[in-house]
């Protein structure tokens, strides 16, 4: 058993003092009445009344501290959509044509997307040669942000960028029973070197899941990829390795799945953040009403509050103050 407000239990230590004060005032009142009449009203049940009142107050204090034990499961209906977000973590995403680089810009915008989810559930996938699910479908924003912050080129196996693997990983992360409420977002610079993405896009189309592809980078000018040691640019045969945003594969995936291609502007504006993209486009995906379980410690304060109130009512019923006053007046 635990208490939500254990500091309130300190009040129980004051009950003996309260009982002493009450008894003292009662005795002093009876002494005062004896100076007026030789037969003052007396409560023969004063001891029982005091016991009832102290017991009731003690139970009320315990109830106010909110005792909790066991588990209670509450079911509530949530209206939600499901979205799987796949982020390209290949080294080309470290190109600085988008500040500070493509990957960090993507992470910043996914953080904005997380803030726009509401009751919607989200899964996070990182991909290079294969897609890796870093966070399954959840409404836990803290878990999502933690997985997002840890995202780096080491989050997925090295190798040729495979957009098809990203799509397949997202399809696996989504519940097939809710495909009319599912959507996929793929964020990449488009460098698909394996060419298997269209097959995944057609499978998504068959399941009724639109894929929204987001191109990040400069499509007109190639930019050098930083070297792994952070010194200068990556080299191949003595030449700097340069990349630019390749939109063709991203557009094809979006079109084949019934989704939409959105180029992410190089300058972050309110209209081109992922949160805005989500609000503008993914809101077309239908809501799903689903039952969600919320398991928490059971609140047991009523077990103490109800008998506490009854004890205090019984103590009040034993009081003869009003009746004694009327009898004294008649005499």
C-alpha positions in Angstrom: 0.0 0.0 0.0 1.2 3.5 -0.8 -0.3 7.0 -0.2 -0.6 9.8 -2.7 -0.2 12.4 0.0 1.6 10.7 2.9 2.4 14.1 4.5 -1.2 14.4 5.6 -0.8 11.4 7.9 1.1 13.7 10.2 -2.2 15.2 11.1 -3.1 11.9 12.8 -0.4 12.7 15.5 -2.5 15.7 16.5 -5.6 13.6 17.3 -4.7 12.9 20.9 -4.1 16.6 21.4 -7.5 17.4 19.8 -9.2 14.8 22.1 -7.6 16.2 25.2 -8.7 19.8 24.2 -12.2 18.6 23.5 -12.4 16.8 26.9 -11.0 19.8 28.7 -13.5 22.2 27.1 -16.4 19.8 28.0 -15.3 19.5 31.6 -15.0 23.3 31.9 -18.5 23.8 30.4 -20.0 21.4 32.9 -18.3 23.2 35.8 -19.7 26.5 34.5 -23.2 25.0 34.4 -22.9 23.8 38.0 -22.5 27.4 39.1 -25.9 28.1 37.5 -27.9 25.0 38.4 -27.5 22.2 40.8 -28.5 19.6 38.2 -26.7 20.5 34.9 -27.3 18.3 31.8 -24.7 15.5 31.5 -23.9 13.3 28.7 -23.5 9.7 30.0 -22.3 8.7 26.5 -19.5 11.4 26.3 -16.8 8.7 26.3 -18.4 6.8 23.4 -19.1 10.0 21.6 -15.4 11.0 21.9 -14.3 7.6 20.7 -16.6 7.8 17.6 -15.4 11.3 16.7 -11.7 10.5 17.1 -12.1 7.3 15.0 -14.0 9.2 12.3 -11.4 11.9 12.1 -8.6 9.3 11.9 -10.3 7.5 9.1 -10.9 10.9 7.3 -7.2 11.7 7.5 -6.2 8.4 6.1 -8.8 8.9 3.2 -7.4 12.4 2.5 -3.9 10.8 2.2 -5.4 8.7 -0.7 -4.3 5.1 0.1 -3.6 3.1 -3.0 -3.0 -0.6 -3.5 -3.7 -3.3 -6.1 -4.3 -2.4 -9.8 -7.4 -1.0 -11.4 -7.9 -1.1 -15.2 -9.9 1.6 -16.8 -11.2 1.3 -20.3 -11.7 4.4 -22.4 -12.4 5.1 -26.0 -9.8 7.1 -28.0 -10.2 8.4 -31.5 -6.9 8.0 -33.2 -4.9 7.4 -36.3 -1.7 5.4 -36.7 1.4 6.8 -38.4 4.8 5.2 -38.9 7.7 7.6 -39.5 10.8 6.3 -41.3 13.9 8.5 -41.2 16.9 7.9 -43.5 20.1 7.8 -41.4 22.6 7.1 -44.2 25.7 9.2 -44.2 24.3 11.3 -47.0 21.8 12.7 -44.5 24.8 14.5 -42.8 25.2 16.8 -45.8 24.9 20.4 -44.5 22.9 21.9 -47.3 20.1 22.0 -44.7 21.2 23.5 -41.4 22.7 22.1 -39.3 22.4 19.0 -41.6 19.7 17.0 -43.2 19.4 14.4 -40.4 19.2 17.0 -37.6 16.7 19.0 -39.5 14.6 15.8 -40.0 14.8 15.1 -36.3 13.7 18.7 -35.4 10.7 18.4 -37.7 9.7 15.0 -36.4 9.8 16.5 -32.9 7.3 19.1 -34.3 5.2 16.3 -35.7 5.1 14.5 -32.3 3.7 17.7 -30.8 0.9 17.6 -33.5 -0.2 14.0 -32.9 -2.9 14.6 -30.3 -4.4 11.1 -29.6 -2.8 9.6 -32.7 -0.3 6.8 -32.3 3.2 6.9 -33.9 6.0 4.4 -34.6 9.6 5.4 -35.4 11.8 3.6 -37.9 15.4 4.3 -38.9 16.8 2.9 -42.2 19.9 2.5 -44.2 20.5 -0.9 -45.7 17.5 -2.2 -43.7 14.7 -0.6 -41.6 14.9 -0.9 -37.8 11.9 -0.1 -35.6 13.2 2.1 -32.8 9.8 2.7 -31.2 6.6 0.7 -31.8 3.2 2.3 -32.2 2.5 4.4 -29.0 1.0 7.5 -27.6 3.9 7.9 -25.2 5.4 11.2 -26.3 8.4 10.9 -24.0 9.3 7.5 -25.3 9.1 8.8 -28.9 11.2 11.8 -28.2 13.8 9.7 -26.4 14.1 7.3 -29.4 14.2 10.3 -31.8 17.0 12.1 -29.8 19.2 8.9 -30.0 18.8 8.7 -33.8 22.2 8.6 -35.7 23.8 6.9 -38.6 24.6 4.0 -36.3 20.8 3.4 -35.6 20.5 1.1 -38.7 22.9 -1.4 -40.4 25.4 0.1 -42.8 24.9 -0.4 -46.5 23.2 0.9 -49.6 20.1 3.0 -48.9 17.0 0.9 -49.3 13.7 2.9 -49.3 11.9 -0.4 -49.9 13.2 -1.8 -46.6 11.9 1.4 -44.9 8.5 0.9 -46.3 8.4 -2.8 -45.3 9.5 -2.0 -41.8 6.7 0.6 -41.5 4.1 -1.8 -42.8 5.2 -4.3 -40.2 4.9 -1.7 -37.5 1.3 -0.9 -38.4 -1.7 -3.0 -37.4 -3.2 -4.7 -40.5 -6.6 -4.7 -38.8 -6.6 -0.9 -38.9 -5.2 -0.2 -42.3 -7.9 2.4 -43.1 -6.5 4.4 -40.2 -2.9 3.9 -41.0 -0.4 6.1 -42.8 3.4 6.2 -43.5 5.8 9.1 -43.6 9.2 8.5 -45.2 11.9 11.2 -44.8 14.9 10.9 -47.0 17.2 12.6 -49.5 16.0 10.0 -52.0 19.2 8.1 -52.6 17.6 4.7 -53.2 20.4 2.5 -54.6 18.5 -0.8 -54.5 15.3 0.0 -56.3 12.9 -2.1 -54.4 10.7 0.7 -53.0 7.9 0.5 -55.7 7.1 -3.1 -54.6 6.6 -1.9 -51.0 4.6 1.1 -52.2 2.2 -1.2 -54.2 1.8 -3.4 -51.2 0.9 -0.3 -49.1 -1.6 0.7 -51.8 -3.2 -2.7 -51.7 -3.6 -2.4 -47.9 -5.0 1.1 -48.3 -2.1 2.8 -46.6 -0.9 6.1 -48.2 2.8 6.9 -48.0 3.7 10.5 -47.6 7.3 11.0 -48.8 9.3 14.0 -47.6 12.4 15.1 -49.5 15.1 16.8 -47.6 18.0 18.6 -49.1 18.8 20.7 -52.1 17.7 19.1 -55.4 19.6 21.5 -57.6 23.1 21.6 -56.0 25.2 18.7 -54.7 26.8 19.1 -51.3 29.8 17.2 -49.9 29.3 14.6 -47.2 31.4 15.1 -44.1 34.1 12.5 -43.4 33.5 10.1 -40.5 36.3 11.6 -38.5 34.8 15.0 -38.9 37.8 16.3 -40.9 36.8 17.6 -44.3 34.7 15.7 -46.8 34.3 12.1 -47.5 36.5 11.0 -50.3 36.2 8.4 -53.1 39.1 7.9 -55.5 40.5 11.2 -54.2 37.4 13.2 -55.0 34.8 14.7 -52.5 31.6 12.6 -52.3 28.8 15.0 -53.1 25.0 14.4 -53.0 21.8 16.2 -53.8 18.2 15.6 -53.1 16.9 12.9 -55.6 13.2 13.4 -55.8 12.3 10.8 -58.5 12.1 7.8 -56.2 10.3 9.7 -53.5 7.7 10.9 -56.0 7.2 7.5 -57.4 6.6 5.9 -54.0 4.1 8.5 -53.0 2.2 8.2 -56.3 2.2 4.4 -56.3 0.7 4.3 -52.8 -1.9 7.0 -53.2 0.0 9.3 -51.0 1.8 12.6 -51.6 5.4 13.9 -52.1 6.3 17.0 -50.1 9.7 18.7 -50.5 10.9 20.0 -47.1 12.1 23.6 -47.7 15.7 24.3 -46.9 14.6 27.2 -44.7 12.4 26.1 -41.9 9.0 27.9 -42.1 5.8 27.2 -40.4 4.3 26.0 -43.7 7.0 23.4 -44.3 7.4 21.7 -40.9 6.3 18.1 -40.5 3.7 19.3 -38.0 2.1 21.4 -40.7 2.5 18.6 -43.3 0.8 16.2 -40.9 -2.1 18.6 -40.2 -2.6 19.4 -43.9 -2.4 16.0 -45.5 -2.6 13.1 -43.0 -5.8 14.5 -41.5 -7.5 12.9 -44.5 -6.8 9.5 -42.9 -9.9 8.3 -41.1 -10.2 8.3 -37.4 -10.4 5.0 -35.5 -12.3 4.6 -32.3 -10.4 2.1 -30.2 -10.6 0.9 -26.6 -7.5 1.6 -24.6 -6.6 0.2 -21.2 -5.2 2.5 -18.5 -3.7 0.4 -15.7 -2.9 2.2 -12.4 -2.8 1.7 -8.7 -6.4 1.4 -7.3 -7.7 4.3 -5.3 -9.0 3.0 -1.9 -9.8 6.2 -0.1 -13.6 5.5 -0.1 -12.9 2.4 2.1 -11.8 4.9 4.8 -13.9 8.0 4.0 -17.3 6.3 4.2 -16.9 4.7 7.6 -15.1 7.9 8.9 -18.2 10.0 7.9 -20.5 7.4 9.6 -18.5 7.5 12.8 -18.6 11.3 12.9 -22.4 11.3 12.2 -22.8 8.8 15.1 -20.8 11.1 17.3 -23.0 14.0 16.4 -26.2 12.0 17.0 -25.0 11.2 20.6 -24.7 14.9 21.4 -27.4 16.1 23.7 -26.5 19.8 23.6 -29.6 21.1 22.0 -32.0 18.9 23.9 -30.3 19.7 27.2 -30.5 23.4 26.5 -34.3 23.1 26.0 -34.8 21.1 29.2 -32.7 23.6 31.2 -34.9 26.5 29.9 -38.1 24.7 31.0 -36.8 24.2 34.5 
